[in-house]
Amino acid sequence: PPPFTGVWMGDSKLCAIGVHCGNHITSHGLALNCCTDLTWFEHIVPCGLEGKGVTSLSHELGQHVAVSHVLEPFLDSFQEVFDCTLVPSQDPG
């Protein structure tokens, strides 16, 4: 819910996005909780947001959702939304 970033299911965050800037370097990323062990979040205040929770696709759908099940549709949607073509990284070996 505004003003919070990410993807939310009610008061629980399903996907986090972020940008970090420091020492003249920027990095960015996202974390989509597919089959995450949510018990770890009981020991912290996730994203520093008091009173908010964390959820996963597996929890919300009531069935195991592996990263391998969502990776291709996620990347397809990313390319469509950002009007780009993703190029697989080459093996450094």
N, C-alpha and C positions, 0 to 999 in steps of 0.2 A: 504493500500500500504506500502511496506517496507520503513522505518524500524518500522512502527507502529504495535503494537500487536492488536489482536482481529479479528473480521470478518467485512469486509468493502464492501459496495456497492458504488463504485465510491469514492467520498470524504466524505461519511457518514458512521459512525460506526453503525453496526447492533448488534454486540455482543462484550462485553468487557470482558477481562480476566485479572486477577491480582494476585499478591502475596504481602503480607505485612509481614515484619519481625520487631519485636520490643519487648523489655523486655523478651528476650529468648523465644518468642512465634512466630510461623509462622502461617499465615492463607492464604487461597487462595479461589478464587471463580470466577464465571462468571455471566454475566448478558446478557441474550438474550432478546432483545426488541421485544415482541410479539404485544401487543396492548397498548403500552406506550403512554401517553399524551405527545407528543413531544414539546408542547408549553413551558414546564418547562425549556427546554434546551435553550430557547431564552434569559434567564437571567444569564447564566454562560458560561464559556469557557469549553465545555465538555472535560474531560480528559486532560485539560491544552493544548489542541491542537488548536491554533489560526487558523481560516480559515477552520476548518473541522466541519462537522455536525454530526448529529445523526439521524438514521432512525429506522424503525420498520418493522416487517414482514407485519403487517396490511397495513402500508403506501405503501410498495413496491408492495404488491399483490393487493392493491385496494379493500380489503375486510377484515372484522374483523377476526383476528386470535387469539384465546384465548390460554392461557398457557396450558389449558387442552388438546388442539388439538395437541400440539407439544411435550408434556412431554414424552409420551411413545416412539415415534420415536427417540427423542433426546437421551433418556436413552439407547435404543437399539443400536444406533450408537456409543454412548460412550463406551459401553461394547465391541463392535466389534473393535473399533479403539485401545482401551487400553488393549484388550485381558484380560478382567476381568469379574467378576460376581458381580453385585450390590446387596446388601442385604438391604431390607427395615429396617429402624430403628424401634425398638420396642417401643410401647407406654409406657412412664414411669409410667403411672397410673396402 
